[in-house]
Amino acid sequence: MMDAPFTSEPPVLTPAQSAEESERRYRALVELSPDAIVVHFNGVIVYVNEAALRLVCAPDRESVIGRPFLDFVPEEFRHAVVERTERTLETPERQVLGIRSRTLNGQELYIEGMSVPIPYQGSYAHQVVLRDVTEQRRAERELFRLNRALKAIIAVSQTLARATREQQFLEDVCRILCDTGGYRLAWVGMPEADPDGRQKIIHPVVWMGEENGYLRSHLISWDLSKQKNLGPGGMAAATGRTTVMRGIQHPPDPLNDEPELWRLEAIKRGFASVIGVPLLHNQSVFGVLVLYSRQDDAFDKEEVKLLEQLAADIAFGISTLRDREEHRRAESALGETEDRYRLLVEHSPEAIVVYCDWILEYVNPAAVRLLGKTSADELLGKHFLDFVPEEFRDAIKVRSTEIECENEGHGGLTLTYVTESGEKLYYESVGARTTYNGKPARQIVIRDITGHKHVEADLERSREELRELAAHLQSAREEERTSIAREIHDELGQDLTGLKMDLALLEDLVIEHVKAPELNEMTDRIQSMSDLLNQTVHSVRKIISELRPVLLDKLGLSAAIEWQAEEFQSRTGIVCECYLTADDTSFPRDCATAVYRIFQESLTNVLRHAEATRVTVSFGRDESGFELEVRDNGVGIDRDAPSKTKSFGLIGMRERAHMFSGSVEILGTPGKGTTVRLVIPDSGLSSYNQKTQHAQSIST
């Protein structure tokens, strides 16, 4: 049977062997330690383990051993290290010293060190244990930043709950970000653009922290066409995405790129990292939040998420405050409108009543006076129709039903009321749907239009008298023309006929009794006199026809129109085509004259203004009356010409037609000619005949 291992007695070592074994174990422990261990004697490094070489990025022990220990200690910590080393010889208490240092390749390190004296060559050396806590410090610092950002979010939320004005809210937000969040500068800006979009600038509205003229040192653009010069705020506004720039003191390409102005100004003020976060509403950018830090590694992924959440809260806060402000302004405007409305209603000279389900809810002072009461209390709560004359109640009920079916108020309803004294009063009521004390209601405005009606009646009577006077003047003018034409025909016509006969007799006598050569001269003179006399006869006939066409009295209106058209064509060269189908035998003499004069005026306008080459004339009738139409192919009448106040020819045409309840319509299209349409209804002719007969019976 074999002896079990580890059961035998350990060998007995000599003191020298024990010391050597202890040394070997110590070295094995030191070499395998994850912490860096350095031994220095009189300040000179005599030993380093592998972890220490890795810590300072040394290639081998030879590059470290023999060098002063303080060479690896940052200058600002050397005094503390020396003091702590000397203290370890005096007291057994061990204290950890935190050091921020850099490796040989420039990497920043956070180290915790502790020194203990150890025997060395008959004296004491110092063994320093160094532990790399860089990642721990970074995690602690990141946690600290995140906690600050979270505290800032909470503080902003609390501020939003108390905020009443946008400017103050943004000032409080920026102050919280600097004081609680620990950022060196915080500002909020609003992107704006020219109407033509050529200049896009962000205008800072609020800032807090170490601004020191930074925001005034350069224009903050958000124009993507100038992307190279955009800072984080401009990029966030232009793209709608968060933009982070760390280590801004190190340009992306320092050899080829000249640093942007915003970067240079930021570096001057000691800023190392910047973040721009867009403020969004309905997916559109309306502002930016920009924060600055002095740390190169600021704004990591988790911090950015928190700041984006913070920006969302700020954007919500701004939108909420703006909505509140708009609501406040709307309420203020509504209150002012209500005050103006009440003043207007209370002082209105027109009666205004409001009723719900026919029960009066409001009456203004004018309504109290109109309804013959002394106070509104005598009317409120009463049925509205109790104050309406019975003959108008059905009409008002119908209008009230119309209001129910329409979105807008109805047109005016005119009411006529006869007082006990026989005076006739006129009222006009206008109603509309409204709301009163939260209930659907009807608002009625009652206006006394008695004076207006009297003025209208006087005006209409004056117009009618003027028209009758104009008609009388036209009739008298036509009678005078007829009389003058008859006198010229009877007197001057007979004289001219006698002259022609005498001249013919004279010519016979000259031929019989006068011998050559006087005969030829005298016959030439007589022929010249005969020609002049014929021309005079022709002129007289023309004057007579212009004063009063003989055909109008002898053959009727259609014949006169056709003759006038032929005369116009022969005189002007403008082709006239006539289509005359109406039987005008029943036409009153005055009406025929008026139609003929309107036709003459139409031809005159064609000659003066139309530049036409053809005129088409039609005269016919249908079941309602007669219609005369004159159409040309000229340049077309101006659309506004018929309504011009000094178009006396057109006014005269309308007034002539109005004598017989007729109408004149003038239509024109530029480049396509003009049409004059005269319509005389049979009812107008009958009415005119009755008036004429009545006037004759009175004169008789």
SULVEN-V373679 format. One record per backbone hydrogen bond with DSSP energy under -0.5 kcal/mol. CO is the residue of the C=O (numbers start at 1). NH is the residue of the N-H. If there is no record, write none. Layout:
CO:NH
CO:NH
This chain:
4:7
11:13
14:18
15:19
16:20
17:21
18:22
19:23
20:24
21:25
22:26
23:27
24:28
25:29
26:30
27:31
28:32
29:33
30:33
36:130
37:49
38:128
39:46
39:47
40:126
41:44
43:69
44:41
45:66
47:39
49:53
50:54
51:55
52:56
53:57
53:58
54:57
56:104
60:63
61:64
61:65
64:67
67:45
68:71
69:72
70:73
74:77
74:78
75:78
75:79
77:81
78:82
79:83
80:84
81:85
82:86
83:87
84:88
85:89
86:89
87:90
87:91
93:95
97:113
99:101
99:111
101:109
103:106
107:103
109:101
110:133
111:99
112:131
113:97
114:129
116:127
118:125
120:123
123:120
125:118
125:127
126:40
126:128
127:116
127:129
128:38
128:130
129:114
130:36
131:112
131:133
133:137
134:138
135:139
136:140
137:141
138:142
139:143
140:144
141:145
142:146
143:147
144:148
145:149
146:150
147:151
148:152
149:153
150:154
151:155
152:156
153:157
154:158
155:159
156:160
157:161
158:162
159:162
159:163
165:169
166:170
167:171
168:172
169:173
170:174
171:175
172:176
173:177
174:178
175:179
176:180
176:181
177:183
184:210
185:292
186:208
187:290
188:205
188:206
189:288
190:203
192:201
194:197
199:194
199:201
200:222
201:192
201:203
202:204
202:220
203:190
206:188
208:186
209:211
211:214
213:217
214:217
219:221
220:202
222:224
223:226
224:227
226:229
227:230
231:235
232:236
233:237
234:238
235:239
236:240
243:276
245:274
247:250
249:251
251:254
253:256
253:257
260:264
261:265
262:266
263:267
264:268
265:269
266:271
267:270
272:248
273:293
274:245
275:291
276:243
277:289
278:280
279:286
279:287
281:284
284:281
287:279
288:189
289:277
290:187
291:275
292:184
292:185
293:272
293:273
295:298
300:304
301:305
302:306
303:307
304:308
305:309
306:310
307:311
308:312
309:313
310:314
311:315
312:316
313:317
314:318
315:319
316:320
317:321
318:322
319:323
320:324
321:325
322:326
323:327
324:328
325:329
326:330
327:331
328:332
329:333
330:334
331:335
332:336
333:337
334:338
335:339
336:340
337:341
338:342
339:343
340:344
341:345
342:346
343:347
345:348
351:446
352:364
353:444
354:361
354:362
355:442
356:359
358:360
358:384
359:356
360:381
362:354
364:367
364:368
365:369
366:370
367:371
368:373
369:372
375:378
376:379
376:380
379:382
382:360
383:386
384:387
385:388
389:392
389:393
390:393
390:394
392:396
393:397
394:398
395:399
396:400
397:401
398:402
399:403
400:404
401:405
402:406
403:406
412:414
413:429
415:427
417:419
417:425
419:422
423:419
423:425
425:417
426:449
426:450
427:415
428:447
429:413
430:445
431:410
432:443
434:441
436:439
439:436
441:434
442:355
442:444
443:432
444:353
444:446
445:430
445:447
446:351
447:428
447:449
449:453
450:454
451:455
452:456
453:457
454:458
455:459
456:460
457:461
458:462
459:463
460:464
461:465
462:466
463:467
464:468
465:469
466:470
467:471
468:472
469:473
470:474
471:475
472:476
473:477
474:478
475:479
476:480
477:481
478:482
479:483
480:484
481:485
482:486
483:487
484:488
485:489
486:490
487:491
487:492
488:493
490:494
491:495
492:496
493:497
494:498
495:499
496:500
497:501
498:502
499:503
500:504
501:505
502:506
503:507
504:508
505:509
506:510
507:511
508:512
509:513
510:514
515:518
515:519
517:521
518:522
519:523
520:524
521:525
522:526
523:527
524:528
525:529
526:530
527:531
528:532
529:533
530:534
531:535
532:536
533:537
534:538
535:539
536:540
537:541
538:542
539:543
540:544
541:545
542:546
543:547
544:548
549:553
550:553
550:554
551:555
551:556
556:560
557:561
558:562
559:563
560:564
561:565
562:566
563:567
564:568
565:569
566:570
567:571
568:572
569:573
575:615
577:617
579:581
579:619
582:584
584:587
588:592
589:593
590:594
591:595
592:596
593:597
594:598
595:599
596:600
597:601
598:602
599:603
600:604
601:605
602:606
603:607
604:608
605:609
605:610
606:610
606:611
606:612
610:635
613:575
614:633
615:577
616:631
617:579
618:629
619:581
619:582
620:627
624:682
625:622
626:680
627:620
628:678
629:618
630:676
631:616
634:673
635:671
638:641
638:642
640:643
641:644
644:647
646:648
647:651
648:652
649:653
650:654
651:655
652:656
653:657
654:658
655:659
657:660
657:662
658:661
663:679
665:667
665:677
667:675
669:672
669:673
673:669
674:632
675:667
675:677
676:630
676:678
677:665
678:628
679:663
680:626
681:685
682:686
683:687
684:688
685:689
686:690
687:691
688:692
689:693
690:694
691:695
692:696
693:697
694:698
695:699
696:700
